[in-house]
Amino acid sequence: MRQVGRGLVAFCAVGIVILGAGLSAVESQAKERTTRPARLYFLREKGLMDGLRPDVQVDGKSIGAVGNGAYLVIDRPPGLHQLAVGNTLAVIFETEVQVEAGQSYYFNIAPRASGVPLQDLAVFALVGGKGQPMQAKSPLRAALAGPIFYRLEPAAGAAEIERLKAP
């Protein structure tokens, strides 16, 4: 009887060790999932006018220039990131965005609204301008900036990327 009791204790101890190891594996898998990068899309809608190709910077490094009807994609770790866009003829627009692991974020690049309704309607018809304007780090620089970032909702951003991919 004593041997059966010892065997049962040994069996339970081995089970606990195995379960403990299993939990560690689950915990490490969960940790891997949360460290996936966020995907950032920077796009310019198809419009009638191309103009200058604004340069996009993430965390102070240029990732490229975006032409009319084109987009750039970059993966970044979760956290706060500095975004900037500009060209040689205007002040650079700077903002920041907090991103989460595994999420996609869409930023449209277009001229800032002037506040004159008919003028804005004409400009946005020519070069695009969907989304919510992002808050600039400096209101003064924002007032002098050429292109700015407009944040798109994920569904609208994904749909816009699909439109840009279509011939």
N, C-alpha and C positions, 0 to 999 in steps of 0.2 A: 504494500500500500504506500509505503514511504517512497519507493522508487517511482510509482505512478505520480505522486505529488511533485517530486523533483522534476520529472519529465514534463509535467504540465507547466511548472514554473519556468523551465528552460525554454519550452515552446513559446510561452507568452513573452519571455524576454526577447527571443529572436524575432517574434512578430512586431514588438514595439520598435526594435532597431530597424526592421524593414520599413515599417510605416513611417518612422522618423526620417529615413533616407528618402522615402517617397515624397514626403512633404517638402523636403529640401529641393527635390527636383521640380516640384510644382511651383514652389516659391521662385526658383531661378528662372523658370519659364515665364512666370508672370512678370518678373523683373525685366526679362528680355523684351517682352511685348511693350512695356511702358517706355523703353528706351528707343523705340523705333522713331525715326525722324519724322518731322512734319514736312509736307510737300507744299511749296509756295509756287504759284503760277503768276507770272506777270504778262499781261496781254494788252494788245492794242486792237480794237475792233477794226473790221474792214470799213473803210470810209472812202470818200472820193479823193481826199488829199492825203499825201504821205508826209510831206514836210520833213523836218529834221527827225532823225531817229534818236529818241532819248536813251541815255545810258542809265542802266539800273545798277544800284549798289546795294549789297546786303552786308551789314556789319563792316562797312568801310571798304569793301572790295567789289570792284566792278564784276558783274556777271554777264554783261553784254548789252548791246543796243537792241531795241525792239522796233522793228519796222511796222508799217501799217498792215493789219491783218496777220500778225505774227504773235508768237508768245515764247517765253523762256520758262524753264522749270528748274527748281533747285530744291534739294532736300537740306533741312537744317534740324539740329537737335531741339527738343522742347525748350522753351524759355523765351526771354525777351530778346528781340532782334531789332537792329536799326535798319531802316529802309531809306533809300534816297533815289531820286530820279531827277534828271535834268539834261540840258544840252548846252552847247557853247554860247547860245544867245540869251540865256535866262538864268536866274538864280536857282540853285538846286533846292528842291522840295525835300524836306526830311521829316520822317515820322518814325514811330516804333510800333511793333506789334508783338503781342504775347501769343505764342503758338503751343499747341499740345501735341503730344506724341501720336503718330498715326493719322493725324487730321490733314485735310487739304485746305489751302487758303488761296483765294483768287483776288488779284489786284489789277484793275483796269487802269491804264495810263491814258490820260486825256487832259486837255487844257482845263484850268480852273474856271469856274463859272464867273462871269463878270457881274451878274446881278441885273443885267439888262435882258429881259425875257426874249425879245425877238432876236437879239444878237446871239444869245446863248443857244436858242433853238437852231439858228443857222450854223453856228460853229459845231455844235454837237451832231447835226445832220451830216456835216462834211467829214468830221474826224472821229465821231463816236463819243460816248461819255456816260455809260451806264454805271450804276452803283452809288454807294454812299461816299461822299468825300471824306477822306481821312483827316484827322486832326494833325496839324503841323506842329513840330517842336517849337517853332518860332513863328508867331503870327505875322511879324514884319517880313520875314523871308517868304512866307506863304503868299503874301500879297504881291510879291515881286516874282514869284515862281512862274515858269511857263507851264510844263506839264506837272500834274499831281497824281496821286494814287486815289482811286475810287475802290472801295472794298465791295466785292460782290458776295452775295449769299452762295453757299456751296452748290446748290442745284443750278442757280443761274450761271455761276462760273463754269461749272462742268458743261452746261449746254453751250455756252459761248466758245469754249475750247473745241467742242465738237463741230460747231459752225466754222471755226477757223481751219479745222482739219479738212473740211469738205472742199472739193475742187471748185 
